[in-house]
């Protein structure tokens, strides 16, 4: 697709008027209309509903608008970064990461930024997702990785990666037969479970599947600390439900068994959040892009197991 045509389309949607959009770009309205018409031909669907009061996007147009906004933002970020001398980029960027994300991404990202962007001071805030969401809503974070599409309405977001969620026990646990490689939901529900409190998204997802199957879960402890959850489980406190990244918190990864739930597979999407483009500093833009780059490298190399890169919503 032609980038200029997408920029025109985005401006038309945001202006609600071809006339207003043409003024924004200093182009004649017939030329703008031709660009939109070409775009509709290429997509093969109507993108705008025109009336005497202006224009509004069709459902297909609304979908294209959301993805085009992301694509144009990424393109602008790439150009901005390419124009910078990395040694000259300076700034302080506050990055919010949940505990399990910090385990996998925190140190590799810090080392990567130190080597490639020494002028950027990275302030990493590791906190529970709901606390990060509160800080994001107060504009206290420049960039964050969160697990909800509705975490912060004033920030822009896109999916970065998806993590599978497993029943996790120590490698030497007697709770599950040594030759067993997966569990049914009923088998998982019968285990003594060490879980986060009911307000956590992952707990809600697991509980929802349990209730849908008319089962009940044996919760022996509720702990809102991944470090303590994994330490307690390691000492024989029970089983837990976590992404593989949690195994980095306590013991070596090989000290754990991670078993999928065969009849109710669980997964968690990680969304990258940042300030809108007009508020995003050059240094924050770089951190956002490099965060995605490092995450993809960790997944591609097999270091971040149980996770997969999501296809770009723009492809």
Residue, then its C-alpha position, 0 to 999 in steps of 0.5 A: x500500500x502507498x504510505x501517502x495514501x494511508x496518511x491521507x486516509x488516517x487524516x480523513x477519518x480523524x477530520x471526519x471530512x475530506x475538505x478538512x483533510x485536504x486543508x491539512x495536507x494542502x492538496x486539492x480535494x479531488x486529488x485526495x478523493x482519488x487517493x481514497x478511491x485507489x485505496x478502496x480498490x486495493x482493499x476491495x471494500x468500501x472504507x468510508x461512508x460519505x454524507x452531507x455531514x461528512x465521512x465516517x469509516x465503515x467497519x473495514x475502514x475502522x479496522x484499516x484506520x487502527x492498523x494504519x495508525x500503528x504502521x505509520x507510527x512505526x515508520x515515523x519511529x524508524x525514520x527518527x531512529x535512523x536519523x539519530x547518532x546513537x552515541x548522541x541520543x540522551x534522555x531518561x525513559x521510565x519503563x514498566x515491566x511485570x515481574x515475569x517480564x522483568x525476569x526474561x527481558x529486564x537484564x538483556x534489555x539493560x545490557x543491549x541499551x548500555x551497549x548501543x545507546x549509552x546516553x539513555x538512562x533506563x528507569x525500570x519499574x518492576x511491579x504487579x500489572x495492576x500497579x503498572x496500569x495505575x501508573x500508566x494512567x497517571x502518565x508516570x510511564x513512557x513505555x510499558x509491557x502490559x497484559x490488557x488492551x484496556x490498561x491505559x486509554x491515553x497510551x497507544x498499544x500493539x501486541x508484541x508476543x504471546x506466552x503459553x501458560x502452564x501448570x508448573x511444579x518442581x522437577x522432583x515433585x510427586x504431585x504429577x506422574x514423572x511420565x506425564x507431559x500434559x494435564x486435563x483441566x480436571x487434573x489441574x483443578x485437583x492439585x493443591x494450587x498456589x495462585x495470585x489473588x482473584x484480581x489478577x488477570x491470569x488467575x481470572x482466566x484460569x478460574x473462568x476455565x475451571x468454572x466453565x467446566x463446572x469444576x472447583x480448584x483447591x487453592x492452598x495459598x494466595x500470594x501476590x508475589x511471583x518470587x514468593x509463589x515460586x519459592x513456596x512451590x519449590x519447597x513443596x507448597x503445591x503447584x501453580x499456573x504461570x508462563x515459563x518466564x516465571x521459572x527464571x525467578x527461582x531455581x534454574x529453569x531445568x528445576x521445573x516441569x511445565x505442563x500444558x492443560x490439554x483441554x483448555x490451553x491458556x495463553x497471555x498476550x503481552x502488549x507494548x504500550x507507549x505515550x502517543x507519538x506527539x508526546x513520545x521523546x526520541x529516547x522513549x521511541x528508541x526504547x520501545x523499538x529496542x524492547x521489541x527487538x530484544x524480545x524477538x531475539x530472545x524468543x527466536x534464540x530459544x531463550x524465552x521458551x513458551x512464547x511466540x512472536x505475534x504477526x504484525x497486525x499490519x501485515 
